[in-house]
Protein backbone atom coordinates (compact mmCIF):
# COMPACT_ATOMS: atom_id res chain seq x y z
CA UNK A 1 0.00 0.00 0.00
CA UNK A 2 2.83 2.39 0.86
CA UNK A 3 4.47 1.77 -2.53
CA UNK A 4 1.20 2.39 -4.32
CA UNK A 5 0.76 5.71 -2.45
CA UNK A 6 4.31 6.79 -3.42
CA UNK A 7 3.66 5.97 -7.09
CA UNK A 8 0.41 7.95 -7.07
CA UNK A 9 2.08 10.98 -5.47
CA UNK A 10 5.02 10.75 -7.86
CA UNK A 11 2.66 10.52 -10.84
CA UNK A 12 0.76 13.61 -9.70
CA UNK A 13 3.97 15.57 -9.17
CA UNK A 14 5.29 14.58 -12.59
CA UNK A 15 2.00 15.44 -14.27
CA UNK A 16 1.89 18.90 -12.73
CA UNK A 17 5.53 19.72 -13.38
CA UNK A 18 5.33 18.57 -16.99
CA UNK A 19 2.67 21.18 -17.74
CA UNK A 20 4.69 23.91 -16.06
CA UNK A 21 7.84 22.84 -17.84
CA UNK A 22 6.10 22.96 -21.22
CA UNK A 23 4.66 26.39 -20.47
CA UNK A 24 8.05 27.60 -19.30
CA UNK A 25 9.67 26.31 -22.49
CA UNK A 26 7.06 28.13 -24.59
CA UNK A 27 7.71 31.33 -22.65
CA UNK A 28 11.46 30.99 -23.18
CA UNK A 29 10.91 30.34 -26.90
CA UNK A 30 8.70 33.43 -27.17
CA UNK A 31 11.29 35.55 -25.38
CA UNK A 32 14.05 34.20 -27.59
CA UNK A 33 12.04 34.93 -30.73
CA UNK A 34 11.33 38.44 -29.46
CA UNK A 35 15.02 39.00 -28.74
CA UNK A 36 15.94 37.77 -32.23
CA UNK A 37 13.37 40.12 -33.77
CA UNK A 38 14.74 43.01 -31.72
CA UNK A 39 18.28 42.16 -32.78
CA UNK A 40 17.26 42.03 -36.45
CA UNK A 41 15.54 45.40 -36.11
CA UNK A 42 18.62 46.85 -34.41
CA UNK A 43 20.86 45.51 -37.22
CA UNK A 44 18.58 47.06 -39.82
CA UNK A 45 18.59 50.42 -38.06
CA UNK A 46 22.37 50.27 -37.66
CA UNK A 47 22.77 49.53 -41.37
CA UNK A 48 20.52 52.49 -42.21
CA UNK A 49 22.51 54.72 -39.85
CA UNK A 50 25.77 53.61 -41.49
CA UNK A 51 24.39 54.42 -44.94
CA UNK A 52 23.30 57.88 -43.78
CA UNK A 53 26.69 58.48 -42.18
CA UNK A 54 28.44 57.46 -45.39
CA UNK A 55 26.20 59.81 -47.39
CA UNK A 56 26.95 62.63 -44.96
CA UNK A 57 30.67 61.90 -45.20
CA UNK A 58 30.53 62.01 -49.01
CA UNK A 59 28.62 65.29 -48.89
CA UNK A 60 31.15 66.75 -46.45
CA UNK A 61 34.04 65.58 -48.63
CA UNK A 62 32.44 67.19 -51.68
CA UNK A 63 31.83 70.44 -49.77
CA UNK A 64 35.43 70.47 -48.57
CA UNK A 65 36.66 69.90 -52.12
CA UNK A 66 34.50 72.77 -53.41
CA UNK A 67 35.73 75.03 -50.61
CA UNK A 68 39.35 74.09 -51.37
CA UNK A 69 38.87 74.93 -55.06
CA UNK A 70 37.18 78.22 -54.22
CA UNK A 71 40.01 79.14 -51.84
CA UNK A 72 42.55 78.20 -54.49
CA UNK A 73 40.80 80.36 -57.07
CA UNK A 74 40.63 83.26 -54.60
CA UNK A 75 44.37 83.11 -53.96
CA UNK A 76 45.14 83.14 -57.69
CA UNK A 77 43.24 86.38 -58.29
PyMOL Python script that loads the backbone (N, CA, C, O; Angstrom):
from pymol import cmd

cmd.read_pdbstr("""\
ATOM      1  N   UNK A   1       0.823  -1.193   0.000  1.00  0.00           N
ATOM      2  CA  UNK A   1       0.000   0.000   0.000  1.00  0.00           C
ATOM      3  C   UNK A   1       0.871   1.263   0.000  1.00  0.00           C
ATOM      4  O   UNK A   1       0.562   2.234  -0.691  1.00  0.00           O
ATOM      5  N   UNK A   2       1.949   1.244   0.770  1.00  0.00           N
ATOM      6  CA  UNK A   2       2.832   2.390   0.860  1.00  0.00           C
ATOM      7  C   UNK A   2       3.492   2.667  -0.489  1.00  0.00           C
ATOM      8  O   UNK A   2       3.661   3.826  -0.868  1.00  0.00           O
ATOM      9  N   UNK A   3       3.863   1.621  -1.209  1.00  0.00           N
ATOM     10  CA  UNK A   3       4.473   1.774  -2.526  1.00  0.00           C
ATOM     11  C   UNK A   3       3.468   2.354  -3.503  1.00  0.00           C
ATOM     12  O   UNK A   3       3.807   3.220  -4.309  1.00  0.00           O
ATOM     13  N   UNK A   4       2.253   1.887  -3.433  1.00  0.00           N
ATOM     14  CA  UNK A   4       1.204   2.393  -4.316  1.00  0.00           C
ATOM     15  C   UNK A   4       0.981   3.886  -4.072  1.00  0.00           C
ATOM     16  O   UNK A   4       0.836   4.654  -5.024  1.00  0.00           O
ATOM     17  N   UNK A   5       0.953   4.299  -2.806  1.00  0.00           N
ATOM     18  CA  UNK A   5       0.760   5.712  -2.448  1.00  0.00           C
ATOM     19  C   UNK A   5       1.913   6.560  -2.997  1.00  0.00           C
ATOM     20  O   UNK A   5       1.681   7.661  -3.496  1.00  0.00           O
ATOM     21  N   UNK A   6       3.136   6.069  -2.912  1.00  0.00           N
ATOM     22  CA  UNK A   6       4.312   6.787  -3.418  1.00  0.00           C
ATOM     23  C   UNK A   6       4.230   6.947  -4.938  1.00  0.00           C
ATOM     24  O   UNK A   6       4.571   8.002  -5.473  1.00  0.00           O
ATOM     25  N   UNK A   7       3.782   5.914  -5.621  1.00  0.00           N
ATOM     26  CA  UNK A   7       3.660   5.968  -7.089  1.00  0.00           C
ATOM     27  C   UNK A   7       2.596   6.972  -7.490  1.00  0.00           C
ATOM     28  O   UNK A   7       2.782   7.719  -8.451  1.00  0.00           O
ATOM     29  N   UNK A   8       1.477   7.003  -6.765  1.00  0.00           N
ATOM     30  CA  UNK A   8       0.411   7.951  -7.065  1.00  0.00           C
ATOM     31  C   UNK A   8       0.904   9.381  -6.859  1.00  0.00           C
ATOM     32  O   UNK A   8       0.671  10.241  -7.709  1.00  0.00           O
ATOM     33  N   UNK A   9       1.570   9.641  -5.762  1.00  0.00           N
ATOM     34  CA  UNK A   9       2.081  10.983  -5.474  1.00  0.00           C
ATOM     35  C   UNK A   9       3.119  11.382  -6.517  1.00  0.00           C
ATOM     36  O   UNK A   9       3.101  12.509  -7.012  1.00  0.00           O
ATOM     37  N   UNK A  10       4.012  10.474  -6.848  1.00  0.00           N
ATOM     38  CA  UNK A  10       5.024  10.752  -7.857  1.00  0.00           C
ATOM     39  C   UNK A  10       4.385  11.037  -9.214  1.00  0.00           C
ATOM     40  O   UNK A  10       4.830  11.937  -9.925  1.00  0.00           O
ATOM     41  N   UNK A  11       3.362  10.294  -9.577  1.00  0.00           N
ATOM     42  CA  UNK A  11       2.659  10.523 -10.842  1.00  0.00           C
ATOM     43  C   UNK A  11       2.014  11.895 -10.877  1.00  0.00           C
ATOM     44  O   UNK A  11       2.073  12.587 -11.894  1.00  0.00           O
ATOM     45  N   UNK A  12       1.398  12.291  -9.769  1.00  0.00           N
ATOM     46  CA  UNK A  12       0.755  13.610  -9.700  1.00  0.00           C
ATOM     47  C   UNK A  12       1.806  14.715  -9.817  1.00  0.00           C
ATOM     48  O   UNK A  12       1.611  15.690 -10.542  1.00  0.00           O
ATOM     49  N   UNK A  13       2.903  14.560  -9.111  1.00  0.00           N
ATOM     50  CA  UNK A  13       3.972  15.567  -9.166  1.00  0.00           C
ATOM     51  C   UNK A  13       4.521  15.674 -10.586  1.00  0.00           C
ATOM     52  O   UNK A  13       4.714  16.778 -11.094  1.00  0.00           O
ATOM     53  N   UNK A  14       4.769  14.557 -11.214  1.00  0.00           N
ATOM     54  CA  UNK A  14       5.288  14.576 -12.588  1.00  0.00           C
ATOM     55  C   UNK A  14       4.281  15.195 -13.560  1.00  0.00           C
ATOM     56  O   UNK A  14       4.666  15.942 -14.459  1.00  0.00           O
ATOM     57  N   UNK A  15       3.033  14.894 -13.386  1.00  0.00           N
ATOM     58  CA  UNK A  15       2.003  15.441 -14.274  1.00  0.00           C
ATOM     59  C   UNK A  15       1.914  16.959 -14.138  1.00  0.00           C
ATOM     60  O   UNK A  15       1.774  17.668 -15.134  1.00  0.00           O
ATOM     61  N   UNK A  16       1.995  17.448 -12.921  1.00  0.00           N
ATOM     62  CA  UNK A  16       1.888  18.904 -12.734  1.00  0.00           C
ATOM     63  C   UNK A  16       3.146  19.625 -13.197  1.00  0.00           C
ATOM     64  O   UNK A  16       3.056  20.710 -13.770  1.00  0.00           O
ATOM     65  N   UNK A  17       4.298  19.051 -12.962  1.00  0.00           N
ATOM     66  CA  UNK A  17       5.528  19.722 -13.381  1.00  0.00           C
ATOM     67  C   UNK A  17       5.727  19.654 -14.885  1.00  0.00           C
ATOM     68  O   UNK A  17       6.369  20.538 -15.453  1.00  0.00           O
ATOM     69  N   UNK A  18       5.209  18.656 -15.534  1.00  0.00           N
ATOM     70  CA  UNK A  18       5.334  18.568 -16.988  1.00  0.00           C
ATOM     71  C   UNK A  18       4.604  19.726 -17.651  1.00  0.00           C
ATOM     72  O   UNK A  18       5.128  20.325 -18.590  1.00  0.00           O
ATOM     73  N   UNK A  19       3.415  20.049 -17.184  1.00  0.00           N
ATOM     74  CA  UNK A  19       2.670  21.176 -17.740  1.00  0.00           C
ATOM     75  C   UNK A  19       3.396  22.492 -17.520  1.00  0.00           C
ATOM     76  O   UNK A  19       3.434  23.335 -18.416  1.00  0.00           O
ATOM     77  N   UNK A  20       3.959  22.674 -16.370  1.00  0.00           N
ATOM     78  CA  UNK A  20       4.694  23.906 -16.063  1.00  0.00           C
ATOM     79  C   UNK A  20       5.952  23.996 -16.906  1.00  0.00           C
ATOM     80  O   UNK A  20       6.316  25.062 -17.401  1.00  0.00           O
ATOM     81  N   UNK A  21       6.601  22.862 -17.058  1.00  0.00           N
ATOM     82  CA  UNK A  21       7.837  22.835 -17.838  1.00  0.00           C
ATOM     83  C   UNK A  21       7.556  23.197 -19.287  1.00  0.00           C
ATOM     84  O   UNK A  21       8.312  23.950 -19.901  1.00  0.00           O
ATOM     85  N   UNK A  22       6.473  22.665 -19.833  1.00  0.00           N
ATOM     86  CA  UNK A  22       6.101  22.961 -21.222  1.00  0.00           C
ATOM     87  C   UNK A  22       5.766  24.446 -21.373  1.00  0.00           C
ATOM     88  O   UNK A  22       6.188  25.086 -22.336  1.00  0.00           O
ATOM     89  N   UNK A  23       5.019  24.981 -20.434  1.00  0.00           N
ATOM     90  CA  UNK A  23       4.663  26.395 -20.470  1.00  0.00           C
ATOM     91  C   UNK A  23       5.910  27.266 -20.351  1.00  0.00           C
ATOM     92  O   UNK A  23       6.044  28.282 -21.034  1.00  0.00           O
ATOM     93  N   UNK A  24       6.805  26.857 -19.485  1.00  0.00           N
ATOM     94  CA  UNK A  24       8.050  27.598 -19.296  1.00  0.00           C
ATOM     95  C   UNK A  24       8.884  27.569 -20.583  1.00  0.00           C
ATOM     96  O   UNK A  24       9.477  28.577 -20.966  1.00  0.00           O
ATOM     97  N   UNK A  25       8.924  26.429 -21.233  1.00  0.00           N
ATOM     98  CA  UNK A  25       9.670  26.315 -22.494  1.00  0.00           C
ATOM     99  C   UNK A  25       9.050  27.201 -23.566  1.00  0.00           C
ATOM    100  O   UNK A  25       9.771  27.832 -24.339  1.00  0.00           O
ATOM    101  N   UNK A  26       7.735  27.254 -23.619  1.00  0.00           N
ATOM    102  CA  UNK A  26       7.061  28.128 -24.585  1.00  0.00           C
ATOM    103  C   UNK A  26       7.383  29.590 -24.299  1.00  0.00           C
ATOM    104  O   UNK A  26       7.608  30.375 -25.220  1.00  0.00           O
ATOM    105  N   UNK A  27       7.402  29.951 -23.021  1.00  0.00           N
ATOM    106  CA  UNK A  27       7.714  31.329 -22.645  1.00  0.00           C
ATOM    107  C   UNK A  27       9.152  31.681 -23.036  1.00  0.00           C
ATOM    108  O   UNK A  27       9.421  32.772 -23.540  1.00  0.00           O
ATOM    109  N   UNK A  28      10.059  30.755 -22.800  1.00  0.00           N
ATOM    110  CA  UNK A  28      11.455  30.987 -23.175  1.00  0.00           C
ATOM    111  C   UNK A  28      11.579  31.116 -24.690  1.00  0.00           C
ATOM    112  O   UNK A  28      12.295  31.991 -25.178  1.00  0.00           O
ATOM    113  N   UNK A  29      10.888  30.252 -25.440  1.00  0.00           N
ATOM    114  CA  UNK A  29      10.912  30.337 -26.903  1.00  0.00           C
ATOM    115  C   UNK A  29      10.367  31.682 -27.386  1.00  0.00           C
ATOM    116  O   UNK A  29      10.923  32.286 -28.303  1.00  0.00           O
ATOM    117  N   UNK A  30       9.289  32.142 -26.776  1.00  0.00           N
ATOM    118  CA  UNK A  30       8.699  33.427 -27.166  1.00  0.00           C
ATOM    119  C   UNK A  30       9.665  34.570 -26.862  1.00  0.00           C
ATOM    120  O   UNK A  30       9.806  35.498 -27.659  1.00  0.00           O
ATOM    121  N   UNK A  31      10.320  34.503 -25.721  1.00  0.00           N
ATOM    122  CA  UNK A  31      11.291  35.550 -25.379  1.00  0.00           C
ATOM    123  C   UNK A  31      12.483  35.524 -26.326  1.00  0.00           C
ATOM    124  O   UNK A  31      12.984  36.571 -26.735  1.00  0.00           O
ATOM    125  N   UNK A  32      12.927  34.334 -26.666  1.00  0.00           N
ATOM    126  CA  UNK A  32      14.053  34.196 -27.595  1.00  0.00           C
ATOM    127  C   UNK A  32      13.685  34.749 -28.964  1.00  0.00           C
ATOM    128  O   UNK A  32      14.471  35.467 -29.581  1.00  0.00           O
ATOM    129  N   UNK A  33      12.497  34.415 -29.434  1.00  0.00           N
ATOM    130  CA  UNK A  33      12.037  34.929 -30.730  1.00  0.00           C
ATOM    131  C   UNK A  33      11.935  36.452 -30.700  1.00  0.00           C
ATOM    132  O   UNK A  33      12.309  37.124 -31.661  1.00  0.00           O
ATOM    133  N   UNK A  34      11.435  36.984 -29.607  1.00  0.00           N
ATOM    134  CA  UNK A  34      11.332  38.439 -29.464  1.00  0.00           C
ATOM    135  C   UNK A  34      12.717  39.076 -29.466  1.00  0.00           C
ATOM    136  O   UNK A  34      12.923  40.113 -30.097  1.00  0.00           O
ATOM    137  N   UNK A  35      13.653  38.469 -28.773  1.00  0.00           N
ATOM    138  CA  UNK A  35      15.018  39.002 -28.736  1.00  0.00           C
ATOM    139  C   UNK A  35      15.648  38.948 -30.123  1.00  0.00           C
ATOM    140  O   UNK A  35      16.351  39.879 -30.517  1.00  0.00           O
ATOM    141  N   UNK A  36      15.404  37.871 -30.867  1.00  0.00           N
ATOM    142  CA  UNK A  36      15.939  37.767 -32.229  1.00  0.00           C
ATOM    143  C   UNK A  36      15.326  38.830 -33.135  1.00  0.00           C
ATOM    144  O   UNK A  36      16.022  39.429 -33.955  1.00  0.00           O
ATOM    145  N   UNK A  37      14.029  39.063 -32.987  1.00  0.00           N
ATOM    146  CA  UNK A  37      13.370  40.120 -33.769  1.00  0.00           C
ATOM    147  C   UNK A  37      13.951  41.493 -33.426  1.00  0.00           C
ATOM    148  O   UNK A  37      14.206  42.309 -34.311  1.00  0.00           O
ATOM    149  N   UNK A  38      14.154  41.731 -32.142  1.00  0.00           N
ATOM    150  CA  UNK A  38      14.737  43.007 -31.717  1.00  0.00           C
ATOM    151  C   UNK A  38      16.149  43.173 -32.263  1.00  0.00           C
ATOM    152  O   UNK A  38      16.535  44.265 -32.681  1.00  0.00           O
ATOM    153  N   UNK A  39      16.912  42.096 -32.259  1.00  0.00           N
ATOM    154  CA  UNK A  39      18.280  42.155 -32.783  1.00  0.00           C
ATOM    155  C   UNK A  39      18.270  42.427 -34.288  1.00  0.00           C
ATOM    156  O   UNK A  39      19.084  43.205 -34.787  1.00  0.00           O
ATOM    157  N   UNK A  40      17.359  41.795 -35.000  1.00  0.00           N
ATOM    158  CA  UNK A  40      17.263  42.028 -36.446  1.00  0.00           C
ATOM    159  C   UNK A  40      16.871  43.475 -36.734  1.00  0.00           C
ATOM    160  O   UNK A  40      17.405  44.097 -37.652  1.00  0.00           O
ATOM    161  N   UNK A  41      15.945  44.001 -35.956  1.00  0.00           N
ATOM    162  CA  UNK A  41      15.543  45.404 -36.114  1.00  0.00           C
ATOM    163  C   UNK A  41      16.716  46.336 -35.816  1.00  0.00           C
ATOM    164  O   UNK A  41      16.933  47.318 -36.524  1.00  0.00           O
ATOM    165  N   UNK A  42      17.459  46.023 -34.774  1.00  0.00           N
ATOM    166  CA  UNK A  42      18.623  46.851 -34.415  1.00  0.00           C
ATOM    167  C   UNK A  42      19.670  46.813 -35.520  1.00  0.00           C
ATOM    168  O   UNK A  42      20.266  47.840 -35.846  1.00  0.00           O
ATOM    169  N   UNK A  43      19.902  45.620 -36.108  1.00  0.00           N
ATOM    170  CA  UNK A  43      20.860  45.514 -37.219  1.00  0.00           C
ATOM    171  C   UNK A  43      20.402  46.343 -38.400  1.00  0.00           C
ATOM    172  O   UNK A  43      21.208  47.031 -39.027  1.00  0.00           O
ATOM    173  N   UNK A  44      19.119  46.284 -38.709  1.00  0.00           N
ATOM    174  CA  UNK A  44      18.577  47.060 -39.825  1.00  0.00           C
ATOM    175  C   UNK A  44      18.756  48.553 -39.583  1.00  0.00           C
ATOM    176  O   UNK A  44      19.184  49.284 -40.475  1.00  0.00           O
ATOM    177  N   UNK A  45      18.432  48.997 -38.393  1.00  0.00           N
ATOM    178  CA  UNK A  45      18.593  50.421 -38.061  1.00  0.00           C
ATOM    179  C   UNK A  45      20.063  50.830 -38.090  1.00  0.00           C
ATOM    180  O   UNK A  45      20.395  51.930 -38.533  1.00  0.00           O
ATOM    181  N   UNK A  46      20.935  49.956 -37.625  1.00  0.00           N
ATOM    182  CA  UNK A  46      22.367  50.268 -37.659  1.00  0.00           C
ATOM    183  C   UNK A  46      22.851  50.372 -39.101  1.00  0.00           C
ATOM    184  O   UNK A  46      23.635  51.261 -39.433  1.00  0.00           O
ATOM    185  N   UNK A  47      22.386  49.469 -39.954  1.00  0.00           N
ATOM    186  CA  UNK A  47      22.766  49.534 -41.368  1.00  0.00           C
ATOM    187  C   UNK A  47      22.285  50.834 -42.000  1.00  0.00           C
ATOM    188  O   UNK A  47      23.015  51.465 -42.764  1.00  0.00           O
ATOM    189  N   UNK A  48      21.059  51.232 -41.680  1.00  0.00           N
ATOM    190  CA  UNK A  48      20.525  52.489 -42.212  1.00  0.00           C
ATOM    191  C   UNK A  48      21.332  53.675 -41.699  1.00  0.00           C
ATOM    192  O   UNK A  48      21.605  54.614 -42.447  1.00  0.00           O
ATOM    193  N   UNK A  49      21.714  53.634 -40.421  1.00  0.00           N
ATOM    194  CA  UNK A  49      22.512  54.720 -39.851  1.00  0.00           C
ATOM    195  C   UNK A  49      23.883  54.789 -40.517  1.00  0.00           C
ATOM    196  O   UNK A  49      24.399  55.880 -40.762  1.00  0.00           O
ATOM    197  N   UNK A  50      24.473  53.638 -40.810  1.00  0.00           N
ATOM    198  CA  UNK A  50      25.770  53.608 -41.489  1.00  0.00           C
ATOM    199  C   UNK A  50      25.649  54.211 -42.878  1.00  0.00           C
ATOM    200  O   UNK A  50      26.509  54.987 -43.295  1.00  0.00           O
ATOM    201  N   UNK A  51      24.587  53.860 -43.599  1.00  0.00           N
ATOM    202  CA  UNK A  51      24.386  54.424 -44.940  1.00  0.00           C
ATOM    203  C   UNK A  51      24.239  55.938 -44.878  1.00  0.00           C
ATOM    204  O   UNK A  51      24.822  56.651 -45.694  1.00  0.00           O
ATOM    205  N   UNK A  52      23.469  56.432 -43.922  1.00  0.00           N
ATOM    206  CA  UNK A  52      23.295  57.882 -43.778  1.00  0.00           C
ATOM    207  C   UNK A  52      24.613  58.553 -43.416  1.00  0.00           C
ATOM    208  O   UNK A  52      24.913  59.638 -43.914  1.00  0.00           O
ATOM    209  N   UNK A  53      25.399  57.921 -42.556  1.00  0.00           N
ATOM    210  CA  UNK A  53      26.695  58.481 -42.176  1.00  0.00           C
ATOM    211  C   UNK A  53      27.637  58.525 -43.377  1.00  0.00           C
ATOM    212  O   UNK A  53      28.379  59.489 -43.561  1.00  0.00           O
ATOM    213  N   UNK A  54      27.598  57.471 -44.191  1.00  0.00           N
ATOM    214  CA  UNK A  54      28.436  57.455 -45.395  1.00  0.00           C
ATOM    215  C   UNK A  54      28.013  58.545 -46.375  1.00  0.00           C
ATOM    216  O   UNK A  54      28.855  59.200 -46.988  1.00  0.00           O
ATOM    217  N   UNK A  55      26.697  58.735 -46.518  1.00  0.00           N
ATOM    218  CA  UNK A  55      26.203  59.809 -47.390  1.00  0.00           C
ATOM    219  C   UNK A  55      26.639  61.177 -46.858  1.00  0.00           C
ATOM    220  O   UNK A  55      27.060  62.040 -47.628  1.00  0.00           O
ATOM    221  N   UNK A  56      26.539  61.367 -45.564  1.00  0.00           N
ATOM    222  CA  UNK A  56      26.949  62.632 -44.956  1.00  0.00           C
ATOM    223  C   UNK A  56      28.450  62.851 -45.144  1.00  0.00           C
ATOM    224  O   UNK A  56      28.891  63.970 -45.404  1.00  0.00           O
ATOM    225  N   UNK A  57      29.228  61.780 -45.013  1.00  0.00           N
ATOM    226  CA  UNK A  57      30.675  61.897 -45.202  1.00  0.00           C
ATOM    227  C   UNK A  57      31.009  62.286 -46.636  1.00  0.00           C
ATOM    228  O   UNK A  57      31.870  63.133 -46.875  1.00  0.00           O
ATOM    229  N   UNK A  58      30.311  61.651 -47.601  1.00  0.00           N
ATOM    230  CA  UNK A  58      30.529  62.011 -49.014  1.00  0.00           C
ATOM    231  C   UNK A  58      30.160  63.466 -49.267  1.00  0.00           C
ATOM    232  O   UNK A  58      30.885  64.180 -49.960  1.00  0.00           O
ATOM    233  N   UNK A  59      29.043  63.907 -48.711  1.00  0.00           N
ATOM    234  CA  UNK A  59      28.617  65.295 -48.891  1.00  0.00           C
ATOM    235  C   UNK A  59      29.639  66.245 -48.269  1.00  0.00           C
ATOM    236  O   UNK A  59      29.960  67.279 -48.855  1.00  0.00           O
ATOM    237  N   UNK A  60      30.144  65.905 -47.100  1.00  0.00           N
ATOM    238  CA  UNK A  60      31.149  66.749 -46.447  1.00  0.00           C
ATOM    239  C   UNK A  60      32.439  66.776 -47.266  1.00  0.00           C
ATOM    240  O   UNK A  60      33.059  67.829 -47.416  1.00  0.00           O
ATOM    241  N   UNK A  61      32.841  65.625 -47.791  1.00  0.00           N
ATOM    242  CA  UNK A  61      34.044  65.578 -48.627  1.00  0.00           C
ATOM    243  C   UNK A  61      33.887  66.449 -49.875  1.00  0.00           C
ATOM    244  O   UNK A  61      34.807  67.169 -50.263  1.00  0.00           O
ATOM    245  N   UNK A  62      32.708  66.372 -50.496  1.00  0.00           N
ATOM    246  CA  UNK A  62      32.440  67.187 -51.683  1.00  0.00           C
ATOM    247  C   UNK A  62      32.445  68.679 -51.324  1.00  0.00           C
ATOM    248  O   UNK A  62      32.991  69.491 -52.070  1.00  0.00           O
ATOM    249  N   UNK A  63      31.850  69.035 -50.206  1.00  0.00           N
ATOM    250  CA  UNK A  63      31.827  70.438 -49.774  1.00  0.00           C
ATOM    251  C   UNK A  63      33.246  70.928 -49.478  1.00  0.00           C
ATOM    252  O   UNK A  63      33.603  72.053 -49.828  1.00  0.00           O
ATOM    253  N   UNK A  64      34.044  70.090 -48.841  1.00  0.00           N
ATOM    254  CA  UNK A  64      35.434  70.471 -48.572  1.00  0.00           C
ATOM    255  C   UNK A  64      36.215  70.661 -49.871  1.00  0.00           C
ATOM    256  O   UNK A  64      37.020  71.584 -49.993  1.00  0.00           O
ATOM    257  N   UNK A  65      35.972  69.788 -50.826  1.00  0.00           N
ATOM    258  CA  UNK A  65      36.656  69.905 -52.118  1.00  0.00           C
ATOM    259  C   UNK A  65      36.253  71.201 -52.828  1.00  0.00           C
ATOM    260  O   UNK A  65      37.099  71.899 -53.385  1.00  0.00           O
ATOM    261  N   UNK A  66      34.965  71.512 -52.802  1.00  0.00           N
ATOM    262  CA  UNK A  66      34.501  72.771 -53.408  1.00  0.00           C
ATOM    263  C   UNK A  66      35.119  73.970 -52.697  1.00  0.00           C
ATOM    264  O   UNK A  66      35.557  74.920 -53.347  1.00  0.00           O
ATOM    265  N   UNK A  67      35.158  73.932 -51.381  1.00  0.00           N
ATOM    266  CA  UNK A  67      35.734  75.032 -50.608  1.00  0.00           C
ATOM    267  C   UNK A  67      37.229  75.168 -50.906  1.00  0.00           C
ATOM    268  O   UNK A  67      37.742  76.283 -51.003  1.00  0.00           O
ATOM    269  N   UNK A  68      37.918  74.055 -51.050  1.00  0.00           N
ATOM    270  CA  UNK A  68      39.346  74.090 -51.369  1.00  0.00           C
ATOM    271  C   UNK A  68      39.576  74.736 -52.729  1.00  0.00           C
ATOM    272  O   UNK A  68      40.478  75.557 -52.894  1.00  0.00           O
ATOM    273  N   UNK A  69      38.737  74.349 -53.716  1.00  0.00           N
ATOM    274  CA  UNK A  69      38.866  74.926 -55.064  1.00  0.00           C
ATOM    275  C   UNK A  69      38.560  76.425 -55.051  1.00  0.00           C
ATOM    276  O   UNK A  69      39.239  77.217 -55.705  1.00  0.00           O
ATOM    277  N   UNK A  70      37.530  76.796 -54.300  1.00  0.00           N
ATOM    278  CA  UNK A  70      37.181  78.216 -54.217  1.00  0.00           C
ATOM    279  C   UNK A  70      38.309  79.011 -53.552  1.00  0.00           C
ATOM    280  O   UNK A  70      38.628  80.117 -53.989  1.00  0.00           O
ATOM    281  N   UNK A  71      38.903  78.460 -52.515  1.00  0.00           N
ATOM    282  CA  UNK A  71      40.010  79.136 -51.841  1.00  0.00           C
ATOM    283  C   UNK A  71      41.214  79.233 -52.766  1.00  0.00           C
ATOM    284  O   UNK A  71      41.919  80.242 -52.778  1.00  0.00           O
ATOM    285  N   UNK A  72      41.441  78.196 -53.526  1.00  0.00           N
ATOM    286  CA  UNK A  72      42.550  78.195 -54.495  1.00  0.00           C
ATOM    287  C   UNK A  72      42.346  79.242 -55.567  1.00  0.00           C
ATOM    288  O   UNK A  72      43.280  79.950 -55.944  1.00  0.00           O
ATOM    289  N   UNK A  73      41.110  79.341 -56.061  1.00  0.00           N
ATOM    290  CA  UNK A  73      40.800  80.365 -57.067  1.00  0.00           C
ATOM    291  C   UNK A  73      40.961  81.761 -56.497  1.00  0.00           C
ATOM    292  O   UNK A  73      41.448  82.663 -57.178  1.00  0.00           O
ATOM    293  N   UNK A  74      40.553  81.941 -55.248  1.00  0.00           N
ATOM    294  CA  UNK A  74      40.631  83.257 -54.604  1.00  0.00           C
ATOM    295  C   UNK A  74      42.089  83.683 -54.419  1.00  0.00           C
ATOM    296  O   UNK A  74      42.399  84.870 -54.530  1.00  0.00           O
ATOM    297  N   UNK A  75      42.967  82.757 -54.145  1.00  0.00           N
ATOM    298  CA  UNK A  75      44.370  83.113 -53.960  1.00  0.00           C
ATOM    299  C   UNK A  75      45.061  83.419 -55.274  1.00  0.00           C
ATOM    300  O   UNK A  75      46.057  84.142 -55.289  1.00  0.00           O
ATOM    301  N   UNK A  76      44.558  82.886 -56.377  1.00  0.00           N
ATOM    302  CA  UNK A  76      45.144  83.137 -57.691  1.00  0.00           C
ATOM    303  C   UNK A  76      44.730  84.491 -58.241  1.00  0.00           C
ATOM    304  O   UNK A  76      45.392  84.976 -59.158  1.00  0.00           O
ATOM    305  N   UNK A  77      43.716  85.114 -57.761  1.00  0.00           N
ATOM    306  CA  UNK A  77      43.243  86.382 -58.289  1.00  0.00           C
ATOM    307  C   UNK A  77      44.028  87.508 -57.807  1.00  0.00           C
ATOM    308  O   UNK A  77      43.751  88.652 -58.165  1.00  0.00           O
TER     309      UNK A  77
END
""", "prot")
cmd.dss("prot")
cmd.show_as("cartoon", "prot")
cmd.util.cbc("prot")
cmd.orient("prot")
